[in-house]
Amino acid sequence: MIRPIVLCKAPRPGAVKTRLQPCFSPEQAANIHAAMARTFIANIARLFPFAWIAADDASDPFFSGFDLSVVSQGEGDLGERMARLLNLAISQGATGVLFTGTDSPHMSDARLLAAMRSLVCNDVVIGAVEDGGYDLIGIRGAHEGVFADIPWSTAEVVDATLCRLHELGLRYRLLSTGFDVDTPNDLTRLLRAGFRLPSSLRDILKSGGNFLAE
């Protein structure tokens, strides 16, 4: 079994979605993050009720509102945290993991299911996004070396990961390039793409003036 794992931060003002400021206040940005996370996690839970949420602070009340198991990400950079979670999942019987964040609430069922299917005959699957990162990465087997020495939070993440896969001799599949939501322009694009927003998020976007969710 491949274990889907959603990496998620607690919605604390000033700590999440900081690139939405100053169009939105820290509190509004945190609420946008919370609405996006709820939307995405609900979809994951519908498709994969055996998924985990990997929280930056598993004790935060935000994470008590989901019907999925919550585990702690632990310390370290993103690669160290994902390597730890990969080994944890495998130690509990999984054959691999599918990591996602919560920055792509518009991610289609088809993309998620294609990623899972890709791990039947590949060691790794990557869903690249336009900024050079990825919105998902799946790994079959205990290949934690995939995450070593990657320049996280840069435009080189996918390219560096592909170089690492070649070094390790792992078979992989690249899905079509998507986009995630980090900036006000990304929010506008989300609306223009026809994504149906939850009412809580529509109200927040209306308060931002130029980002009307109509």
Summary of the structure (lengths in Angstrom):
residues: 214
radius of gyration: 16.8
end to end distance: 40.9
largest distance: 50.2
contacts: 679
relative contact order: 0.16
helix: 41%
strand: 17%
